[in-house]
Amino acid sequence: MDQFHDGHHVWLRSRALGTYLHADDDGQGVSLRESRASLNAAWAVQQLHHRYDLYLLLRSAAYGRYLAATNTRPPLGHPGFRGFRVAQRSYVFLEVGPIMWQAFGAGPGNDGVLLRDVDGRYLRANGKHIPWNHGASVDEFDHVSNMRHWIVEPIPARQSRPDLPARIRASFLENLSMVMFGRVVAAADRRRRRLVRFVLAANDGAYTEEGWSAFQFTGRSVQHLRYQLANHVQSYNFIMCVRAGLYGTLTPLVVDLPSGRNGDIIEIVLFRNGTPGANALRHPDVDAE
């Protein structure tokens, strides 16, 4: 547990494959990828004292959702997949078993760690002999395999907040729709119509469960989301943080929204620029060497 510092960010690299654990763009899956220069590859560490033990919660720096063990087998057509799937989950209930992990050394002379869930299963990489299998899973401990060994690489904090990505460009059909009807209505966006709930935090970062507002949002563009929020609060002087579940820790939202599903709910807490609450936010420098 010494390699996991509360409030800091880490990369998790498979010792066997050299690839990094990623939060997938759909906001639900988890996979292994070569690149680490992405917020999808960064995980924020939360330490949780539960009864007499210390656990880790690992929160995606992209979407604020937590690395979770499941009891779901992979769908058919995934050769080489071992055990049960891991996923991104919101922190909705106080009973947090699926998102609780403990870290142990991988053995003498081994710089890796083992991550064990509350059911005694270990996080493992898949695809050692099938390179197109980029999955991760949990299964029972195997003393021989090094597919359960993870190298923890600390991510330094950025000195400044990262810029938001450019607004997602409209396709030809979207542009044609805009010319003909004065609006953009794309089939893909219609499938991603979600409810955005938002609240403005006090200067110290505190907020309550009362006083939230809501509107329907279509698409994934974080720039477009910022524009709509600015219209509601009559100001652009804010930082957006996403909350994944009632008990989720706030995560600065600086990437486009996950593809998600129609009907999803996105919760946003707004911090005024320059306030103590905004200044306390930590941004991982995923471009660091």
Phi and psi in degrees as a GROMACS rama.xvg file:
@    title "Ramachandran Plot"
@    xaxis  label "Phi"
@    yaxis  label "Psi"
@TYPE xy
-65.6893  -20.8411  ASP-2
-86.0806  -4.44569  GLN-3
-112.623  105.106  PHE-4
-99.7265  127.998  HIS-5
-55.6053  128.768  ASP-6
87.481  -8.34861  GLY-7
-95.6979  173.429  HIS-8
-115.807  149.994  HIS-9
-138.83  155.228  VAL-10
-96.6681  147.544  TRP-11
-117.266  109.302  LEU-12
-106.082  131.163  ARG-13
-67.3294  123.342  SER-14
-66.1391  -31.3039  ARG-15
-78.8904  -38.5859  ALA-16
-106.582  -22.1395  LEU-17
80.3105  5.23052  GLY-18
-97.4568  163.914  THR-19
-109.382  145.381  TYR-20
-73.6484  124.443  LEU-21
-119.2  143.606  HIS-22
-84.1907  120.299  ALA-23
-69.1684  157.893  ASP-24
-67.3905  -15.3959  ASP-25
-79.5581  -4.42289  ASP-26
74.721  8.97505  GLY-27
-126.988  -43.0183  GLN-28
-88.4858  168.569  GLY-29
-134.853  137.011  VAL-30
-147.325  177.201  SER-31
-110.793  130.93  LEU-32
-135.379  158.449  ARG-33
-74.7805  -37.205  GLU-34
-80.4779  142.67  SER-35
-113.829  -4.29515  ARG-36
-82.7176  59.4558  ALA-37
-157.074  142.818  SER-38
-63.9231  -22.0642  LEU-39
-64.3901  -22.2873  ASN-40
-94.2506  -2.45394  ALA-41
-100.183  137.92  ALA-42
-127.33  125.708  TRP-43
-83.294  138.225  ALA-44
-95.1666  129.265  VAL-45
-123.145  128.762  GLN-46
-93.8515  136.099  GLN-47
-130.078  118.154  LEU-48
-87.3156  115.655  HIS-49
-124.509  112.714  HIS-50
58.6  -113.953  ARG-51
-107.346  8.05217  TYR-52
-120.756  159.896  ASP-53
-107.043  127.152  LEU-54
-119.258  164.234  TYR-55
-111.089  140.149  LEU-56
-113.435  131.35  LEU-57
-114.071  113.96  LEU-58
-110.394  130.306  ARG-59
-62.3981  129.572  SER-60
-74.4507  -10.6844  ALA-61
-87.4821  -50.8223  ALA-62
-119.533  -4.11339  TYR-63
77.2749  5.11014  GLY-64
-91.802  160.645  ARG-65
-104.553  144.471  TYR-66
-67.2869  123.137  LEU-67
-132.289  139.275  ALA-68
-84.2719  143.353  ALA-69
-124.321  174.504  THR-70
-109.319  26.9856  ASN-71
-102.178  128.313  THR-72
-76.8449  155.205  ARG-73
-68.4439  154.804  PRO-74
-66.5264  162.78  PRO-75
-59.8361  150.129  LEU-76
92.8638  18.6796  GLY-77
-118.745  73.8866  HIS-78
-63.9267  142.978  PRO-79
84.3159  -1.62436  GLY-80
-79.7512  127.91  PHE-81
-110.315  135.028  ARG-82
81.1177  -141.32  GLY-83
-116.987  155.587  PHE-84
-70.6904  152.821  ARG-85
-110.278  155.453  VAL-86
-150.972  175.324  ALA-87
-97.471  132.909  GLN-88
-135.392  150.733  ARG-89
-79.2799  157.236  SER-90
-98.0011  83.9693  TYR-91
-97.4993  -38.0168  VAL-92
-114.356  154.303  PHE-93
-65.2704  -29.871  LEU-94
-77.6688  106.747  GLU-95
-115.705  24.6488  VAL-96
-45.94  -48.1783  GLY-97
-62.4872  -21.3512  PRO-98
-107.533  11.6204  ILE-99
-97.2382  132.432  MET-100
-132.583  152.729  TRP-101
-123.783  144.08  GLN-102
-109.081  138.497  ALA-103
-135.722  149.365  PHE-104
-62.8605  146.377  GLY-105
-83.4984  -1.7763  ALA-106
130.129  164.803  GLY-107
-57.3577  135.219  PRO-108
72.9548  9.17789  GLY-109
-116.386  123.899  ASN-110
-87.3505  5.95651  ASP-111
-88.3853  168.988  GLY-112
-124.545  158.458  VAL-113
-108.944  137.161  LEU-114
-113.252  117.138  LEU-115
-113.299  136.105  ARG-116
-86.717  177.928  ASP-117
-70.8347  -14.9246  VAL-118
-92.7325  7.96692  ASP-119
82.3234  12.3562  GLY-120
-95.9773  152.537  ARG-121
-112.034  139.597  TYR-122
-66.9946  128.858  LEU-123
-136.819  152.235  ARG-124
-83.7042  152.248  ALA-125
-117.748  163.36  ASN-126
98.3969  21.0514  GLY-127
-62.8606  -40.7138  LYS-128
-109.389  -3.5998  HIS-129
-128.708  91.1641  ILE-130
-62.7239  -20.9235  PRO-131
-84.5382  -1.59843  TRP-132
-87.7263  105.512  ASN-133
-103.615  23.3362  HIS-134
-85.205  169.29  GLY-135
-132.771  153.726  ALA-136
-154.253  178.714  SER-137
-123.861  138.254  VAL-138
-153.165  -179.046  ASP-139
-66.5884  155.63  GLU-140
-69.5842  137.844  PHE-141
-126.86  117.78  ASP-142
-68.2165  -15.8418  HIS-143
-92.6869  -45.371  VAL-144
-68.4373  138.385  SER-145
-98.9866  10.6058  ASN-146
-70.1598  -9.51524  MET-147
-100.076  5.0037  ARG-148
-93.6  129.558  HIS-149
-123.908  134.387  TRP-150
-93.3985  123.355  ILE-151
-91.7162  117.778  VAL-152
-113.652  117.186  GLU-153
-69.0255  144.818  PRO-154
-109.637  122.044  ILE-155
-69.4566  159.839  PRO-156
-82.8283  146.139  ALA-157
-74.0752  152.414  ARG-158
-81.5414  -20.98  GLN-159
-138.778  163.47  SER-160
-71.8534  136.159  ARG-161
-69.0553  153.461  PRO-162
-73.4618  151.539  ASP-163
-73.9637  149.117  LEU-164
-66.4748  156.147  PRO-165
-61.0804  152.775  ALA-166
-61.0559  137.834  ARG-167
-60.2087  128.634  ILE-168
-70.8404  143.653  ARG-169
-77.9405  147.634  ALA-170
-76.4443  173.466  SER-171
-58.4309  -44.4137  PHE-172
-65.3779  -36.0794  LEU-173
-65.7348  -43.646  GLU-174
-62.5621  -40.2779  ASN-175
-62.5363  -41.0963  LEU-176
-62.3485  -38.6445  SER-177
-65.661  -41.5842  MET-178
-65.5995  -42.4768  VAL-179
-80.3561  -36.6269  MET-180
-120.751  -2.9645  PHE-181
74.3551  18.0639  GLY-182
-153.338  161.851  ARG-183
-104.834  120.02  VAL-184
-133.589  97.4508  VAL-185
-103.438  146.983  ALA-186
-59.5936  -41.9661  ALA-187
-63.3605  -39.9463  ALA-188
-69.0024  -35.2032  ASP-189
-61.026  -30.4019  ARG-190
-76.1719  -12.377  ARG-191
-117.614  48.6737  ARG-192
-91.6893  119.784  ARG-193
-131.995  159.421  ARG-194
-91.6723  127.031  LEU-195
-104.192  120.916  VAL-196
-104.206  137.797  ARG-197
-145.48  156.932  PHE-198
-149.939  149.48  VAL-199
-96.2087  123.384  LEU-200
-78.1485  156.286  ALA-201
-69.8599  171.29  ALA-202
-59.1148  -31.3338  ASN-203
-85.1378  1.82573  ASP-204
94.7472  -4.22927  GLY-205
-76.0596  148.961  ALA-206
-152.422  164.028  TYR-207
-118.087  174.642  THR-208
-87.8607  5.10306  GLU-209
-107.352  152.821  GLU-210
86.7854  12.3145  GLY-211
-75.1098  147.071  TRP-212
-114.831  170.903  SER-213
-152.137  152.76  ALA-214
-154.426  159.826  PHE-215
-82.8453  135.748  GLN-216
-127.923  137.921  PHE-217
-118.816  132.58  THR-218
102.287  -168.649  GLY-219
-121.871  -13.1777  ARG-220
-64.214  121.117  SER-221
-70.5519  -28.2133  VAL-222
-66.3489  -42.5363  GLN-223
-66.5873  -37.4832  HIS-224
-62.0802  -44.7484  LEU-225
-60.6074  -41.1402  ARG-226
-61.2043  -45.2525  TYR-227
-67.4033  -39.0906  GLN-228
-63.5813  -39.9921  LEU-229
-61.3997  -37.0126  ALA-230
-64.2118  -34.4346  ASN-231
-75.8322  -38.0297  HIS-232
-100.075  -0.939499  VAL-233
59.1289  41.395  GLN-234
-167.581  148.14  SER-235
-103.63  3.57201  TYR-236
-84.9921  64.5422  ASN-237
-152.979  162.38  PHE-238
-115.476  135.567  ILE-239
-91.9888  134.215  MET-240
-126.293  138.163  CYS-241
-98.155  143.309  VAL-242
-119.159  118.814  ARG-243
-96.7353  83.9079  ALA-244
99.3752  158.241  GLY-245
-55.8104  -35.2559  LEU-246
-104.355  8.58293  TYR-247
-71.0143  141.086  GLY-248
-75.385  141.828  THR-249
-67.3727  141.213  LEU-250
-128.893  124.84  THR-251
-55.2579  130.833  PRO-252
-98.2437  104.837  LEU-253
-130.079  14.8788  VAL-254
-127.879  163.531  VAL-255
-63.7396  151.408  ASP-256
-62.6457  152.544  LEU-257
-62.5071  155.687  PRO-258
-59.6715  -38.4843  SER-259
59.5163  -161.533  GLY-260
-132.705  154.184  ARG-261
-59.731  132.578  ASN-262
93.0708  -3.51128  GLY-263
-61.1426  158.76  ASP-264
-115.664  129.284  ILE-265
-110.767  125.521  ILE-266
-107.633  126.124  GLU-267
-123.501  129.675  ILE-268
-108.171  129.381  VAL-269
-100.595  131.568  LEU-270
-111.919  130.792  PHE-271
-68.8068  135.564  ARG-272
-57.0753  139.048  ASN-273
83.9582  -3.88039  GLY-274
-83.5954  160.656  THR-275
-55.8548  -37.3759  PRO-276
-63.0299  -43.4046  GLY-277
-67.8214  -40.284  ALA-278
-68.4499  -21.4705  ASN-279
-82.6578  -9.57323  ALA-280
-68.0269  141.068  LEU-281
-110.235  129.268  ARG-282
-115.756  119.807  HIS-283
-73.224  140.62  PRO-284
-92.3094  84.6121  ASP-285
-73.876  -7.38616  VAL-286
-91.7269  -0.532825  ASP-287
-66.8425  147.288  ALA-288
